[in-house]
Amino acid sequence: MATKRRTRRTRVTLLVCGIVTLALVVQLLRVTLLASPSYTNLAVQEAETTVTLPGLRGSILGRNGEVLAMSELRDTIIADPFLIKDPAPEAATLAKLLALPATQVEGALTVKGGYSVVAQLVTQSVGATIESMALNGELPGINVTPGQARYYPAGALAEPVIGRVGANDNGLFGLEYQYQKLLAGKNGYEVERTAAGNLPLPDAIVKRQAPVQGKNLELTIDPGLQAYAEQAVAGEIQKTNAIGGTAVVMDVATGQILAMVSLTAPPLPGAQPLANGAQPVDVTRALPTQSWINQAVDYAYEPGSVAKIATFTAALQDHLITPTSTEVVPGQLNIDGSIFHDAEPHPTEVLSMRQILAQSSNVGTIEIARRLGPTRLLASFERFGWGEPTGLAFPGETQGYLKPVSQWSPTAIGSTPIGQDQLVTPLQVLDSYNAIANGGVMVTPKLVLGTVGANGHLLPMSSPNPRRIVPKTIDEEMIHLLSGVTGANATAPDASIPGYVVAGKTGTSQKPLHTQAGYQMGAYWGTFVGMVPAQHPVLSAVVMLDQPVPIYGGMTAAPVFSQIMRYALARYGVTPTGGVDSALLPKLPKSSSPRSRE
């Protein structure tokens, strides 16, 4: 009986073993001879490496083709310290290739963790050498990652306008940020089969997607004029102890911005503005540097007497005044308990319209504005684009502020016409006067001409159509009135240019307090805006100094206007009658010279 039970157990055991053996054989055959596509694909993937091919960021060019920003392919050297067994000799080899101290490299190879950046912005030739040595086993634990680096060949020139990019090649501010989508390249890739040790096999590339380079931008900025204008503004900041300054030069007919300057300087050490703009002596201020914002568009201020353009154009258009009419101008006005007066005390006198503008009479302007009334005055400001976007769409641009008539105080009819109770940017001021220079036609300001294709051809960017805001006859009368501002008995003789007639306007405005009503003692903005030659304007410009001493725009901003415009007129060969001397055109490519007005 016992023998039968043992025989039965033996049979069962043999049967189970047979079944298990059969199952193992079937599984072996299925895996080795009948492998499914999923196993095959998995095996291929494990033997493939994907390499990123960086898409270069597009370049930014000046109007004459000079490169202002460009990108180049660069490599990053990465270490995996877990795979590095003998860091000292490996560090010595890498240090020699990278021209870095061996101790610095060894520190990167011995950090805790599996990822360490050894060096960035390495040239491709050096990167290729290191990668080859790593693949050959001479530099274990080292990888080379392709990337790109952004360079600015002109240094800090026009930095607030051009902007900068971050570590991820995304624009941080300025045009680099505004045109990120156009400038950014699109990365490609290569898939290659590799053997053990990540070594590429012959004919290893099995798939490739080519990178796409970003578009190149060509600006309206003339680098030569930009550099000269920056030097002129910096010099005046130093001379007047101002805390900042901006200047914009524009081609009248097209609205193209030829130069846009934005500089800043730290306040005097421990100094506070004193009465009448006086400053402590024997103190040294640091040299002006590029501003952290583009003050021409991102900074709004009370502009002062340059705002008088709105009162005079509206009054001329509504026939309240004529270019030859006169106004009785008292020494001061009392409006609801507030006293308004001119910069210099005077008895009641009779002044012509040209004299009121030339001497920047606040009282005379207010008398005209009172006849005009708040509604028509505000409409005139709005026609000039104050309180509205300029159309430039620059990052951080402010549209300023115009207070609606419903919110005007009883004294606003006195303060608004002379450039108080409103906020405006220097570019908005220039746009207004450029419209007068352009025959009463407002053009949208432009910083970008267009994109440049691989064939070198320029694809212009679209722009809103110009619009007339002042009748031509009124415009001609305004230019005549503004031409008196640079006369001997006017506020801005320092804006004059020998051989040319300059039309423009000064502005001197006190800075308001930040935390309460009222104004800061001794803190002023000084502005001059103008056009030249007045008979047929080709160029217009605005200059604004922040807290200069002396405080007056005619003494600080006006000389800078003259200095910049003298250079620009000679650079573009503009004649005193508004034509362009063809003999001077070869000095610049045609694209960088304002069109002939002859």
C-alpha positions in Angstrom: 0.0 0.0 0.0 2.8 2.3 0.9 4.6 1.5 -2.4 1.5 2.5 -4.4 1.3 5.9 -2.6 5.0 6.6 -3.3 4.5 5.7 -7.0 1.5 8.1 -7.2 3.5 11.0 -5.6 6.3 10.3 -8.0 4.0 10.5 -11.0 2.5 13.8 -9.7 5.9 15.3 -9.1 7.1 14.3 -12.6 3.9 15.7 -14.1 4.3 19.1 -12.4 8.0 19.3 -13.4 7.1 18.5 -16.9 4.5 21.2 -17.0 6.9 23.8 -15.5 9.6 22.8 -18.0 7.2 23.0 -20.9 6.1 26.5 -19.8 9.7 27.6 -19.5 10.5 26.3 -23.0 7.4 28.0 -24.5 8.3 31.3 -22.8 11.9 31.1 -24.0 10.7 30.5 -27.6 8.2 33.3 -27.4 10.8 35.8 -26.2 13.7 34.8 -28.4 11.9 33.8 -31.7 8.5 35.5 -31.5 9.4 38.9 -29.8 6.6 41.4 -30.0 7.1 44.8 -31.6 6.9 46.4 -28.2 10.0 44.5 -27.0 11.8 45.4 -30.3 11.0 49.1 -30.0 12.0 49.1 -26.4 15.4 47.6 -27.3 15.9 50.2 -30.0 15.0 53.1 -27.7 17.5 51.9 -25.2 20.2 52.1 -27.8 19.2 55.6 -29.1 20.3 59.1 -28.0 18.5 62.3 -28.8 20.7 65.4 -29.2 19.3 68.9 -29.2 20.2 71.2 -32.0 19.8 74.8 -30.8 17.9 77.2 -33.0 19.8 80.4 -32.9 18.1 83.6 -31.7 17.7 86.2 -34.4 20.0 89.2 -34.5 19.1 92.9 -33.9 20.6 95.3 -36.4 20.9 99.0 -36.6 19.4 100.9 -39.6 22.7 100.7 -41.4 23.1 96.9 -40.8 25.4 97.2 -37.8 24.9 94.3 -35.5 23.6 95.4 -32.1 22.7 91.9 -30.7 23.6 88.5 -31.9 23.7 84.9 -30.8 26.4 82.2 -31.3 26.4 78.5 -30.6 28.2 77.6 -27.4 28.5 74.5 -25.3 28.0 73.8 -21.6 30.3 71.2 -19.9 28.4 69.0 -17.4 29.8 66.6 -14.9 28.3 63.6 -13.1 30.5 63.3 -10.0 29.1 59.8 -9.2 30.9 58.5 -12.3 34.2 60.2 -11.7 36.5 58.0 -9.7 39.8 60.0 -10.0 38.9 63.7 -10.1 42.3 65.3 -9.8 43.9 64.2 -13.1 40.6 64.6 -14.9 40.3 68.1 -13.5 43.8 68.9 -14.7 43.0 67.8 -18.3 39.7 69.7 -18.4 41.3 72.8 -16.8 43.9 73.0 -19.6 41.2 72.6 -22.3 39.0 75.2 -20.7 41.7 77.6 -19.6 40.4 77.5 -16.0 42.1 77.0 -12.7 42.5 73.3 -11.9 41.2 73.8 -8.4 38.0 75.4 -9.7 37.4 72.5 -12.1 38.2 69.9 -9.4 35.6 71.6 -7.2 33.0 71.1 -9.8 33.9 67.4 -10.3 33.6 66.6 -6.6 30.4 68.3 -5.5 27.7 66.1 -3.9 25.1 64.8 -6.4 25.0 63.6 -9.9 24.9 67.0 -11.7 27.5 69.8 -11.8 28.1 72.6 -14.3 31.8 72.8 -15.0 31.8 75.6 -17.6 29.4 77.5 -19.8 29.7 79.4 -23.0 32.4 77.1 -24.3 33.3 77.4 -28.0 32.1 74.5 -30.1 35.7 73.5 -31.1 36.6 73.1 -27.4 33.3 71.4 -26.7 33.9 68.9 -29.5 37.3 68.0 -28.2 36.0 67.4 -24.7 33.0 65.4 -26.0 35.4 63.2 -28.1 37.6 62.5 -25.1 34.5 61.7 -23.0 33.3 59.2 -25.5 36.7 57.6 -25.7 36.7 57.1 -22.0 39.4 59.7 -21.3 37.0 61.9 -19.4 34.4 59.7 -17.7 31.4 61.4 -16.3 31.6 64.4 -18.6 28.9 65.4 -21.0 28.6 68.3 -23.4 25.3 70.1 -23.9 24.8 72.4 -26.9 23.4 75.9 -26.4 23.8 79.5 -27.4 25.1 82.8 -26.0 23.8 86.3 -26.6 26.3 89.1 -27.4 26.0 92.9 -27.8 28.9 94.0 -30.0 28.2 97.7 -29.3 28.3 97.1 -25.5 25.7 99.1 -23.5 24.7 101.3 -26.4 20.9 101.8 -26.4 20.5 99.1 -23.7 17.1 100.4 -22.4 15.8 100.2 -25.9 17.4 96.9 -27.2 16.9 95.1 -23.9 18.7 91.9 -22.7 17.9 88.2 -22.5 18.0 85.8 -19.5 19.8 82.5 -19.1 17.0 80.7 -20.9 17.4 82.9 -24.0 14.1 84.6 -23.3 13.9 88.4 -23.6 13.8 90.2 -20.2 13.0 93.7 -21.3 13.1 96.1 -24.2 12.8 95.0 -27.8 14.3 91.6 -26.8 11.2 91.1 -24.7 8.7 92.8 -27.1 9.7 90.7 -30.1 10.5 87.5 -28.3 8.3 85.4 -30.6 10.0 86.7 -33.7 13.6 86.6 -32.4 13.4 83.2 -30.7 14.7 80.2 -32.7 13.1 76.8 -32.7 15.3 73.9 -31.5 15.8 70.8 -33.7 17.1 67.4 -32.8 19.0 64.4 -33.9 18.3 60.8 -32.9 21.4 58.5 -33.2 22.0 54.9 -32.3 24.7 54.2 -29.8 26.6 51.2 -28.7 27.8 50.5 -25.1 29.3 53.5 -23.5 27.1 55.9 -25.5 29.5 55.6 -28.5 27.8 56.5 -31.8 27.6 53.7 -34.4 28.4 54.1 -38.1 25.5 55.8 -39.9 24.1 56.4 -36.5 21.6 59.2 -37.2 18.2 57.7 -37.7 16.1 60.9 -37.5 16.8 64.6 -37.8 14.8 67.7 -37.4 16.7 70.8 -38.4 16.7 73.8 -36.1 15.0 77.0 -37.2 16.8 80.3 -36.6 14.8 83.3 -35.2 14.1 86.3 -37.4 16.5 89.2 -37.6 15.2 92.6 -36.7 16.4 95.8 -38.4 15.8 98.9 -36.2 15.3 102.5 -37.1 18.1 103.4 -34.7 21.2 104.9 -36.2 24.1 103.6 -33.9 26.4 106.5 -34.8 23.8 109.1 -33.9 22.7 107.1 -30.8 26.3 107.0 -29.5 26.7 110.8 -30.1 23.4 111.6 -28.4 24.2 109.4 -25.4 27.5 111.3 -25.0 25.8 114.7 -25.2 23.1 113.8 -22.6 25.7 112.2 -20.3 27.8 115.4 -20.5 24.9 117.6 -19.6 23.9 115.3 -16.7 27.5 115.7 -15.3 27.6 119.4 -16.0 24.2 120.1 -14.3 24.3 117.4 -11.6 21.0 116.0 -12.9 19.9 112.6 -11.8 18.9 111.5 -15.3 18.2 112.5 -18.8 16.5 111.3 -22.0 16.6 112.4 -25.7 14.8 111.2 -28.8 15.6 112.1 -32.4 12.9 111.4 -35.0 12.6 111.5 -38.8 9.7 114.0 -39.2 8.0 112.4 -42.2 8.2 108.8 -41.2 8.2 108.8 -37.4 11.3 106.6 -37.4 13.2 107.0 -34.2 16.9 107.6 -35.1 18.1 107.8 -31.5 16.5 107.1 -28.1 18.6 107.9 -25.1 17.8 107.0 -21.5 20.6 107.7 -18.9 20.6 107.9 -15.1 23.0 109.0 -12.4 22.6 108.4 -8.6 21.7 111.4 -6.4 24.5 113.4 -4.9 25.7 111.7 -1.7 23.5 112.7 1.2 22.3 115.8 -0.7 18.7 117.1 -0.9 17.6 119.7 -3.4 17.8 123.2 -2.0 15.7 126.3 -2.7 15.7 127.5 -6.3 17.4 124.3 -7.4 20.7 125.0 -5.7 22.9 122.1 -4.8 25.7 121.6 -2.2 29.2 122.2 -3.6 32.3 120.0 -3.5 30.4 116.8 -4.0 31.0 114.1 -6.6 28.4 112.2 -8.5 29.0 108.8 -10.2 29.1 108.9 -14.0 25.8 108.5 -15.8 24.9 104.9 -16.9 22.1 103.4 -18.9 18.8 103.7 -17.2 17.0 100.5 -15.9 13.9 101.7 -17.8 13.4 103.4 -21.1 12.5 106.9 -19.7 11.4 108.2 -23.1 8.3 105.9 -22.9 8.1 104.3 -19.5 8.4 107.6 -17.5 5.6 110.1 -17.3 6.1 113.7 -15.9 4.4 117.1 -15.7 5.9 118.7 -18.8 5.6 122.4 -18.1 5.4 124.9 -20.8 5.8 122.5 -23.8 2.1 121.8 -23.1 1.2 125.3 -24.4 1.1 123.9 -27.9 -2.4 122.6 -27.1 -3.8 126.0 -26.1 -2.3 127.9 -29.1 -3.3 125.4 -31.8 -6.9 125.2 -30.6 -7.1 129.0 -30.2 -5.8 129.6 -33.7 -8.1 126.9 -35.1 -11.2 128.4 -33.4 -10.1 132.0 -34.5 -9.8 133.2 -30.9 -6.3 134.5 -31.8 -4.3 135.2 -35.0 -0.5 135.1 -35.4 -0.6 138.9 -35.4 -3.0 139.5 -32.5 -1.9 140.8 -29.1 -2.9 140.0 -25.5 -3.0 142.2 -22.4 -0.9 140.2 -19.9 -1.1 141.3 -16.3 1.7 140.6 -13.8 -0.3 137.8 -12.2 -3.7 136.1 -12.1 -5.7 135.1 -9.0 -7.8 132.0 -9.8 -9.9 130.7 -6.9 -7.3 131.9 -4.5 -4.3 130.6 -6.3 -1.7 133.0 -7.8 -0.3 132.3 -11.3 2.6 134.3 -12.5 5.4 134.3 -15.0 9.0 133.2 -14.3 10.1 136.9 -14.2 8.0 139.6 -12.4 6.6 142.2 -14.8 3.9 144.9 -14.8 0.9 144.6 -17.0 2.0 144.6 -20.6 0.8 143.9 -24.2 2.5 140.9 -25.9 2.0 139.4 -29.3 1.3 135.7 -29.7 4.9 135.1 -30.8 6.2 137.0 -27.7 3.9 135.0 -25.3 5.4 131.7 -26.7 9.0 133.1 -27.0 9.0 134.3 -23.4 6.9 131.4 -22.2 4.4 133.6 -20.5 2.1 131.5 -18.2 -0.3 134.4 -17.6 -0.7 135.1 -21.3 -1.3 131.5 -22.1 -3.9 131.1 -19.3 -5.8 134.2 -20.5 -6.1 132.5 -23.9 -7.0 129.2 -22.4 -9.8 130.8 -20.3 -11.5 132.0 -23.5 -11.0 128.6 -25.0 -12.6 126.8 -22.1 -11.9 123.4 -20.5 -13.7 121.2 -23.0 -12.0 122.6 -26.1 -8.6 122.7 -24.3 -8.8 119.0 -23.3 -9.9 118.0 -26.8 -6.8 119.7 -28.1 -4.5 117.7 -25.8 -6.3 114.5 -26.9 -5.8 115.3 -30.6 -2.1 115.4 -29.9 -2.3 111.9 -28.3 -1.7 112.9 -24.7 -3.2 110.4 -22.3 -3.2 107.7 -25.0 -0.8 105.0 -26.2 1.7 106.2 -28.8 1.4 103.0 -30.9 5.0 102.0 -30.2 3.8 99.2 -27.8 7.1 99.3 -26.1 7.2 97.1 -22.9 6.3 99.1 -19.8 5.2 102.1 -21.9 2.8 104.4 -20.0 0.1 106.4 -21.7 0.3 109.2 -19.2 -2.8 110.8 -17.7 -5.2 113.5 -18.7 -7.8 114.5 -16.0 -11.3 114.5 -17.4 -13.1 117.9 -17.3 -15.5 116.5 -14.8 -12.6 116.2 -12.3 -11.1 119.6 -12.9 -10.6 121.8 -9.8 -11.5 125.5 -10.0 -7.8 126.2 -10.6 -7.3 123.6 -13.3 -8.0 126.2 -16.1 -4.8 127.9 -14.8 -2.6 124.9 -14.2 -3.5 122.6 -17.1 -2.6 125.0 -20.0 0.9 125.5 -18.6 1.7 121.7 -18.2 0.6 120.9 -14.7 -2.1 118.4 -13.5 -1.2 116.0 -16.3 1.3 113.3 -17.0 3.0 112.7 -20.3 6.1 110.9 -21.6 8.9 112.6 -23.5 8.0 110.6 -26.6 4.4 111.9 -26.4 5.8 115.4 -26.2 7.9 114.8 -29.3 5.0 113.2 -31.2 3.0 116.4 -30.7 5.7 118.7 -32.0 6.6 116.2 -34.8 3.0 116.5 -36.0 3.5 120.2 -36.3 6.8 119.7 -38.1 5.0 117.3 -40.5 2.4 119.8 -41.7 -0.2 118.9 -39.1 -0.1 115.2 -39.7 0.5 112.7 -36.9 2.6 109.6 -37.7 3.1 106.7 -35.4 6.6 106.5 -33.9 8.6 103.5 -35.1 11.6 101.6 -33.6 11.6 98.6 -35.9 11.9 98.8 -39.7 11.1 95.2 -40.2 12.5 91.6 -40.3 15.4 90.6 -42.5 15.2 87.3 -44.3 18.0 84.8 -45.1 18.3 86.5 -48.5 19.1 89.8 -46.7 15.9 91.5 -47.9 13.9 93.6 -45.5 10.3 92.8 -44.9 8.8 96.1 -43.6 6.5 96.0 -40.6 3.0 97.5 -41.0 2.2 100.8 -39.4 -1.1 102.7 -38.8 -1.8 105.3 -41.5 -0.9 108.9 -40.7 -3.8 111.1 -39.6 -4.2 114.9 -39.8 -4.8 116.5 -36.5 -4.1 120.2 -37.3 -5.2 122.0 -40.5 -2.2 122.9 -42.7 -2.8 126.6 -42.5 -2.9 126.5 -38.7 0.2 124.3 -38.6 2.2 126.8 -40.7 1.1 129.6 -38.2 2.3 127.5 -35.3 5.7 126.9 -36.8 6.0 130.7 -37.3 5.1 131.3 -33.6 7.5 128.5 -32.4 10.4 129.9 -34.4 10.6 132.9 -32.0 11.5 130.6 -29.1 15.2 130.6 -30.0 15.5 134.3 -30.5 17.8 136.6 -28.5 15.0 137.7 -26.1 13.4 134.3 -25.8 13.8 131.3 -23.5 16.0 129.2 -25.7 18.7 131.0 -27.6 21.0 128.1 -26.7 18.9 125.8 -28.9 19.8 127.8 -32.0 22.0 126.3 -34.8 24.1 128.6 -37.1 22.6 128.8 -40.6 19.4 127.1 -39.6 16.0 128.3 -38.3 14.9 126.2 -35.2 11.3 126.1 -34.0 10.5 124.7 -30.7 9.5 125.2 -27.1 11.0 125.1 -23.6 9.5 123.5 -20.5 10.5 123.9 -16.9 8.3 122.1 -14.4 8.5 121.4 -10.7 8.3 117.8 -9.4 5.3 117.0 -7.3 5.6 115.4 -3.9 5.0 111.7 -3.8 3.0 111.3 -0.6 1.0 114.6 -0.4 -0.2 117.5 -2.4 2.3 120.1 -3.4 5.8 120.2 -5.0 9.3 119.3 -4.0 11.5 122.3 -3.2 14.3 122.8 -5.7 13.4 119.7 -7.8 12.6 120.4 -11.5 12.4 118.9 -15.0 13.9 120.9 -17.8 12.7 120.1 -21.4 13.3 121.4 -24.9 11.5 120.0 -27.9 11.9 121.3 -31.5 12.3 120.8 -35.2 14.8 121.9 -37.8 15.0 123.5 -40.4 11.8 125.3 -39.5 11.0 126.2 -43.1 10.8 122.6 -44.1 11.4 120.3 -41.0 13.4 117.1 -41.6 14.4 116.2 -38.0 12.6 116.7 -34.7 13.9 116.0 -31.2 13.1 116.2 -27.5 15.6 116.5 -24.6 14.5 116.2 -20.9 16.9 116.6 -17.9 15.7 115.3 -14.5 16.6 117.7 -11.7 19.3 119.8 -13.4 20.9 122.9 -11.9 20.2 125.4 -13.3 16.6 124.3 -13.4 15.5 125.9 -16.7 14.9 123.8 -19.8 16.2 126.7 -21.9 19.6 126.6 -20.1 20.0 122.8 -19.8 18.0 120.8 -22.3 18.2 123.4 -25.1 22.0 123.3 -25.5 21.9 119.5 -25.7 19.2 119.7 -28.5 21.5 122.1 -30.4 24.5 119.8 -29.9 22.7 116.6 -31.1 21.0 118.3 -34.0 24.1 119.9 -35.3 25.7 116.5 -35.5 22.5 114.9 -37.1 22.1 117.6 -39.7 25.7 117.2 -40.8 25.5 113.4 -40.7 22.5 113.3 -43.0 23.4 116.2 -45.2 20.3 118.3 -44.4 20.5 121.7 -46.0 19.1 124.9 -44.2 16.1 124.8 -46.5 15.1 121.2 -45.7 16.7 119.3 -48.6 19.4 116.7 -48.5 22.8 117.4 -50.0 23.4 114.5 -52.3 27.1 115.0 -52.1 27.0 114.0 -48.4 24.8 110.9 -48.8 27.6 108.5 -49.5 28.7 109.0 -45.8 25.8 106.7 -44.8 23.9 104.0 -46.6 20.7 105.3 -48.1 18.5 103.5 -45.7 20.0 105.5 -42.8 19.4 108.9 -44.3 16.0 110.7 -43.9 14.3 111.0 -47.2 14.9 114.1 -49.3 12.3 116.8 -48.8 13.3 118.8 -51.9 
